[in-house]
Amino acid sequence: STWTNGGLFGGALIATGGTITDVDGYRYHTFNSSGTFVVTSVGSIGLVDILDVSGGGSGGSGSGSPGGGGGAGGHLETDNVTIAATSYAVVIGAGGGSSGGDSSVATLSTTSNGGGFGSNSGSQAGGDGGSGGGQGGNQNYGTPGQATPAGQGNIGGVMQIYNGSASGGGGGATGVGGQGNANNFSQKGGDGGAGKNWKSLGVTRAGGGGGSNSNGSGYAAGGSGGGGAGDSTNSPGGNAVAGTVNTGGGSGGGRYGANKYGGSGVVIIRYAI
C-alpha cells in the first residue's frame, strides 16, 4: 500500500492547485488568480467546503458630486460539496472599475456576484451586486445598490443632504453600507459595511468602500475586509482608496477624479486531512 499524510492511499482526499496550507486538521487551497483544482483521489469522505469571494465594485466619482462607496464582492460559502476525481476550473473575479467580476468553481459552487458600483450622482442608483454600491451625489434621488442574490452581502448606504451632501458607503459581507452624515459642516460619507472572517481563519474579506462628501471635511472608513476609505479632500484627484487585492473589498467613493478599482476576489477550497 502507498502511505500518504492522511493514512493508507484512498483514506485522504488528494488534490493540487492554488497555494496549499494546513490548519487545524484541514487543508486549504487558496486561489488568488484563476487556475485549476485537480483532484486525483476523493478519499473516504469526498467532501469539500468552498468560499467564493468576487471582485469588489468601484466607488463613484462625480465632477463635484460625492460618489458612493463601492460594494464588496459577493461572499458565498458552500459547505459539504461532493467532489469527484477530476479537474475543476477556478475563476477569480477582477476588481471593478465599475462593478466587480464574478468568482466561481465550475460545477461545484454557485457563482458569487461582483460588487456593485457606487453611484456618481444622486440621480443614479448605486449598482446591484454581491453587496450593493452606496448612493451618492447632491440630489436626493436614486437609490443605494441592492445585494443580489440574497445571502452574499448587504445593501449599500444612503446619502444625506443638509449643508452640503455626503454619500453612502458600500455594503459588505456582514454589514450594510453606512449612511452619509451631512448634518453639519464636518460632513463625512458613510463607512463601508463590514466583511467576514471565513472559518475563523484570521483574514477578513468582502468589506464595502467608504463614501465621500461635498466639502472635504470628513473621512469615511472602508469596511473591515479590504474596503477602501472614501475621499476626504475637496480637490481634483482626491484620496479615495482602492479595494485591497484578493479580498473583494469595494473602493472608496471620490468627488473629483478617476474612480479607484475594487479589490480582486479569491476562492478557497478546504477539506479534512
Secondary structure, DSSP 4 states (H G I P E B T S, - for coil): --EETTEETTSS-EEE-SEEEEETTEEEEEESSSEEEEEEE-TTT-EEEEEEE-PPPPPPB-SSSPPPPPPPPPEEEEEEEE--SSEEEEE-PPPPSSSPPPBEETTTSPPBPPPPPPPSSTTSPPPPBSSPPPP-SSSS-S-PPPBSSTTS--PPPPPEESSSEEPPPPP-SSSPPPPPB-SSSS-BPPPPPP-EEGGG-S-EE-PPPP--BSSS----PPPTTTPPPPP--SSTT----PPPTTTTPPPPPBSSSPPPPPPP-EEEEEEE-
